[in-house]
Amino acid sequence: MTSQPPAPAAELSGRIRGGPSDLLHDEVLAPQFRFEVRHLLGHYIAIEKTLAAEYARMTLLTEAEARTVAALLDEVEPGTLTARPDANMSDIAFALERHVTAGLPAPVPHWHVDRSRNDLQACAQTMFGREQVASLATALLDLCSVVLARAEETRGLPMPGYTHFQAAQIITPGFHLSALAEQLLHTQRRLLHTYDGMNACPLGAGAMAGQELPWDRTRMARMLGFDRPQPNALTAVASRRWSAEATAELGLLGAALSRFATDLLTWGGSEYGFIELPDDLSGISSAMPQKKNYPVLERIRGRTAHLGAFHTDVLLGQRNTPFCNLVEVSKEAGTHVLTAFDSAHGTVRLLTEVVRRVAFRADRMRAVCAREYLGGFSLANALTLTEGVPWRTAQIVAGKYIVSAAEAGVPPHPGAPALLTRAAAEHALTLADPARLLADAFDVDRGLARLTCEGSAHPDAVAQALRAQQDTLDGLRAAWQERSGAVRAGAAETARALGPAGPRDAHRPETGER
């Protein structure tokens, strides 16, 4: 079935005499119509079917009439509706109304009574946003699974950790990846909170003050997969808080992923050589044949900047506006919400593939650990704990030793006991076994083994952390599946309320998948 036949736009309202101008249609309404047909049509149809079921419950429509309306709605596909100023004022809600009206075998006077577009649009947009959040959560679950697997593989490989851009202590890739997993799990918990916060149904709020018929808002919310109705009618139609909250989480995620991407870029530099990506994730120089570049990491880091900008765009679009239903907030402020989620998806997909396929160069990482004096902290600890040297003095002695050993070209391990003896003597200290102190402090493997506290880089501590993170991940995955199940259950309840399904079910409930 194609769109409804031409009819004067004035038939939609007695307030204005004609449809929108060509300029308004071309610049604003038609693009918005195309966007909503492509991304929100299924939600609009689900809402209309839920409303039809409510009309039947209130006996304003017969069961047969409700089924006929539902069947006509099920016939609607993206190519069915057209933005037409003369017939539907280039508005998707009017287009659906005219489509059903034109297909009814007989007039149904009560259909669309006590209705407003305000809560209809707010509900469709919230369902769309809810779908985007769940979909991104699925992508992040996959990324986290890959990160945990690679962390387990590499938790025993010594590598230098850096503070202030200087080699500082011995860690492992697994320890570093466990930190990334912790950030991803934190984001997951935040996204789940955002989802639950927006999972209040606006339908039944009307234009702003509520509706006059006894709509069962709890039932309608359940049918659309929400866990509750939005309790305040004004909030239901005025607030688009969810778009600001969701994009804020994307911005925070982007900032975190940017920092981890910076580490990968550093590790992949020729001066470090700690990682290598396969050729199909790499680039070349057109002029310098010796180079193997990793522009995919630059893309990842570059894309994270957009996420913060999209949040700022949403936030600025809502500030200094009255708290009511407003196109400026409901549409203009949300112009780039889908782009923000698409950008986040692309970033996460790229990073997932990078983490999955990156190779860590154990030899290069160990060589730096052996070359740098990364056991200075351990040496100072040992001077205090085994030789009784006061802590600040131990720090000074250890620092003087490292300076003299580096100037003499002495490697950290096994070190030069005579230089340590001399540094201690400057403070009137006599050491019992300087050779043992140095051999233990600057041994690469001991650098990891001596770490004992929970949350440390010790391979066993990392393994314990990874197990806890896996449990958290499993719990989050189950929580998202529960919410996805509520959406499917709501669609099934609507279908039962309306009887046999129409020829094509245009409502595809969000599942968290793309």
N, C-alpha and C positions, 0 to 999 in steps of 0.2 A: 504494500500500500504506500502511496506517495503522500506528500503533505496535503493539508486541507486546501480546498479551492479558495480563490481570492474572495475577500470580504472586507468591507471598509473597517479600518482600525477603530473608527468611532463606535462600532458595535461593542467594543470591549469596555467602553466607558462613556457616560454622558457628560463627562467633564471637559474633554478636549475633542476637537472636531476632526482631527486627522492624525496620521501616523507621524513618526519621527522624520526629520529631514534627511536628505541623502548624506549630508555631511555627518550627522550624528550616527546614522546607520553605518556608514563605511568606516568611520574612525573609531567608534566606541561599541555599538551594539552588535554588529556582525562579528567582529573578532571575539567578543565575549560569548556570543551564541555558539560559535565554532568550538571554543574552548570547552564550554559546558557540555555540548553534545559529545565531545570526544572523551571527556574525563569525568563528568558528573551525571550523565544520562541514566546510567544504571541506578544511581542513588535516587534521582528524581522519580524514576519508575517505581522503585521499592517504596518510597514514601507515598506515592499516589495509591498504590495497592493497599498499603496499610490503612490509609484514610478511607478507601472503599470498604475495607473490612469493618472499620469503625462505623461508617454510615449504616452498614447492614446490622451491626450490633444494636445501634440506636433505632433500628427499624425505619430509618429515613430512606433507605434503599432496600428493595427486596433482595433476597439471596441471588436470584437470577440476574437482577440488574447489576449487582456488585460483581458477579462473575463475568458479565458482558463487558463491564468497564475494565476489569483485569485482563480479559482476553485482548481487548483493543490496545491496552498498554503493552502487553507482551508482544504485539506486532511491531512495536516501534524499534527501529534500529538506527544507527548513526546517519544513514542516508535517507531516513524517512522524513525528518523535520528540516525545514528550511527557514532561515531568518527572512521574514517578509514584513516590511513596514506596513503594508496595506492589509495584512491578514492577522498578524500576531504581534505587531509592534517590535519585531525582532527580539522577542523574549521567550526563553525556553519554557517557562511555566505556562504562558499563554498558548504557545505552540502545542504543548501536550494537551491542554484543555480543548483547543479547537480540533485537534486530531481525534480525540475521543468523541467529542460532540458530533463531529461529522460522520462518525462510524456507527453511532447508536441507531438501532432500528426504530426507536421511538424516543421522544424527549424524556429525560430523567430530571425533573425539576429540582430535586433536592441535592443532586450531585454538585459539589463545590459550594454549598451553603455554609456560612459561618467559617470562611476561609480567608487566609491572607498569604501573599507571597513571602512576607517577611520571615515567618518561622519556617516556611518551606525551603527557602534559600539557605537560611542559617543551618537547617538540618542537613541538607545536601552537602554543604560545604564542610560541616563538621564530620560527616561520614567520609568525605573525601580526605580530609586531614587525618582522620583516624586510620584510614587505609594506608596513607603514606607513612605514618609513624610505624605501623605494624610491618610494612614492607621493608623499611630501613632496618628495623630491629632484626628481621630475618637475615639480612645481609651481614649485620654486625655479629650475629650468632655464628655465622659461617666463618667470618674473619677470626673471631675469638677461638673457634675450634682449631683453626690452622695455627694460630699463634701458640696455643697450648701444646700442640703436637710438636712444633719446632723447638719450643722451649725445653720439652722433655728430651729431645735429641741432643741438645747442645748445653745442657746444664753442667756438664763436666769439662767443658773446653775453656781453659784460662784465657782471658783477654784483659787488656788494660781498661779500667774505667777512668773517666775524666771528670775533673772539677776545674772550673775556670779555664777550660781549654787546655789543661795540663794533665798528663798522665798522673793518676792519683793512687789507685788501689787495684788489686786484681779482682775481677768479677768474671762472669761468663755470659755468652749470648743468651743462655737460658734464663739467667737472672734478669737481664735487661728485657727480654721478651715477656717474662712474668710481670714486669712493671707495666708493659703495654697491655697485657691481658687485664690487669687490675683497672686500668683506665677504661678499657672497653666494657668491662662488667659494670663499672660505675655509671657509664653512659647508658647502658642497658637498664639499670635500675631507674635512672632519671627518665628515660623514655617511657618506661612502664608507668611511672608516676604521672608523666604528661598524658599518656593515653587514658589512664583512669580519671584524671582530672577533666578531660574533654569528653568523657564517655557519659555525658548527661544530655538527654535528648531535648532539643529546642521545640519539637513539634507540639502544637497545642498552645503555644504562647500567643498566637495570633499576630497582630500588628505590633503590639507592645504591652498591652494590658491584660491579656488573656482572652478567652473566647466564651461565647454565650451558651453553647450546647454542652451537655455533660460528657465531653470527650474523656475516655479512659487513657490518660496520659501514661500511666504505668504500663498498660498493655501495649500501647503504641511504641513506647521506648523499647520494650522487650522484643517486639516484632522486628525492630530495626537493629537489634543487637546491642542496644545500650543497656547499661545496668540500672539506669534510673532516669526519670525526667529531670530537666533543669528546673529547679524549684521556683525561680523568679522569672516571670515572663519578660520583664525588661532586659534582664541579663541574657536571656535566651536569644533575643534578636539584636541586641546592641553590642554584645561582647564578641570579639574575635581574639580573645586572650590566647586561645590554643595556638594560633599561628605565630604569635610572638614567643610563646613558651617553646614551641617545637623548634623554631628557627634559632632561638637562643641556645638550645641544646646542640643544634648543628654547629653553631659558631664555636661553642666550647669544645666540641669534638674536633673541629677543624684545628683549633689552636693546639690541642694535644697531639693530633696526628702530624701536624707540621713539625713539632719538636722531634718526634721519633723519625720522621723522614729526614730531618737534618742530620741525625746521627747516622742514618744509612748513607746519606750523601757523603758524609765525612769518611766513614769506614770504606766507602768505595773509591775514594780518591787514590791516586797513584802513590802518594806519600804514605798511605796506610796499607791499602791492599788487603783489608780484613775480609771483604766480601767480594763475591763475583756473581753477576747475573748471567743467565743464558743468553746466547746471541739474539734470540727472537724477542728479548726484552731490552735489548741494548741498541745503541746508535754508534755512528762513526763520525769522524771528521772528514769533510770534503777535501781538506788540504793536508792533514797530518796523519799519515797512515798508521802511525804507531798507537793512535788513541782508540780506546773503547769507552764510549760515553754511556751514561745511564740517564738519559733525559726522562725516562718514566718516573724517576724519583723527583725530578724537577717539576714534572706535571702534577704529581701528587701534592707536593708542597705548594705549588702555585694555586691549585684548585682550593686548597683549604682557606685561602684568603677570601674567596668568593662567599664562603659560608657565613663569615662574620658580617660581610657587606649585606647579604640578603636579610639577615636579622635586623640590621640597622634600617634597611628599607621598610620592613614591616613595622618597626617601632615608630619611625618617623611618620608613616602613613596613618597611624592611629592617634598620635599625640595631638593635643589642641583641637579635638573634635568633641561635640556633645555626645553624651552617652545615650544613644538611641539608634534605631535602624538607620543606616547611612551608607549610601553607595561608596562614598570615599573610604569607609572602613571595610565594608563587606566585599568590595571588589577591587578598588584601586590599591588599597594597602596590601591585598593578597596577590597582586599581579605576579610576583616572582616566587611565590611559595613552592609551586611545582618545580620551578627551575632550581630552587634551593635543594629540594629533595633529590632531583635528578643529579645535581652536582655532587651531593653527598654519596649517592649510589655509585657514581662513576669513580669517585675517590676511593671508596671502600673496596670496590671490585679490583681496582688496580693494585691497591696495597695488599689485598688478599693473595693475588697472584705473585707479587714480589716476595712476600713472606714465605709462601709455599715453595718457591723455587730458588730462593737465594742460597748460595753456598758460602759457608764460613771457612776461611783459610786458617786452619788451626796452627799451621807452622808460622805464618806471619804474626798472628796474635801472640803466640807464645814467645816469639823472638823479641817483641817489644816488651813483654812482661819481664823477660830475662835481662834486657838491656837497661831498662829504667830502674831506679832505686825505689821500687814500689813498697819495699818493706820498712821504710823509715819509721812509720808509725809503730810497727811491730817491734822494731829495735828499741825505741823509746819505752814501750811497754815492758819489754824484757829487762831493760836496765833498771826499771823501778821494781818490778815484781821479783826478779831473781838476784839482783845486785844491791837492792835497797837504795838506789839513787833517787833523790826527790824528783817528782814528775817534771817540773819545769827545767830542772838541771838536766834530766835525761833527754828532754827535747833539744836542749842546746848541744849536748854532747853528740847526739845522733846527727844533728844538722851539720856540725863541724866535721864529723867523720865523712858524711856524704860529699861535702864540698871538697875535702882533701882527696878522697878516693876518685872523684870525677876528674879533678885536675891532674891526678897521677895516671889516669887512664885505666884504673883498676875496675874490672867488671863487678857488678853487685854480688855475684855468687862465684866463688866462696868468699870473696872480699879480702881485705888486708888487715889482719888482726893488729899489726903494729900501729897502723894509723888510728885505729879505735882506741888502743892503749894510750897513745899520745893525746888524743882528744880528751880522754877521761882524766889524764894526769894534769891537764891544764886547770882542772877543777879539784885537784888533790884527791882524785878517786883512783883506786886500784881495783881492776876487774879480775875476777877469778878465772874466767874462761872466755876471752873475747872471740876466739875462733868459733866456738859453739854458738855464741850469740849471733854472729854474722851469718853463719851457715843456715841457721834456723830462720832468721828474719828475712833473708832474701831468697829463699828457696821458693820457686814459683808454685809448686803444688802445695807446699805448706801455707802459702798465702791464702788459699781457699780453705784448707783443712783446719786452720786454727780458729776460723770463725764459728762461734758457738750459739749465738743468739737467734731466736726465732725471727724470720724475715730476712736473714742474711743471705750472702751469695754462696754459702756452703752448698754443694750439690744436694746434700740431703735436706737442707732447709728449703731449697728451691723445690725439690720433689714434694715436700709436705705442702708448700704453698700451692703448687700446681694441682694437687689433689683437692684442696679446698676450693680452688678456683673452678675446677671441673664440676664439683658438686653445685657451686653457685650457678654455673652455666646451665647445668641440667635443670635446676629449679626455675631459672628464667625461661628456658625453652618451654617448660611445662606451663608456666604462667601465660606465655604468649599463645600457646595452643589452646588454653582454656578460653582466652578472650576471642580467639578465632572461632572456637566452637560455639560461643554465645551468638556470634553473628550468623553462623549457619543455622543454628537452632531457631533464631528469630525469623529467618527467611522461610524455614520449614513451617513454622506456626502460621505465618501469613498465608502460605500456600494451602494449608489445611482449612483456614478460615474462609478462603475464597473458593474452595472446591477444586475440581480438576484444573490443571495448569493449562494455559493457552498454548497456541502453536509454537511460540518461541518465548522462552523466559529471558527477558532482557536484564533481569536483576542478577548480577554476579556478585555475591557477597565477598567482601574483602577477606583474604586469607593470610595476609602478610607475605604473599609471594608476588613476584613481578613477572 
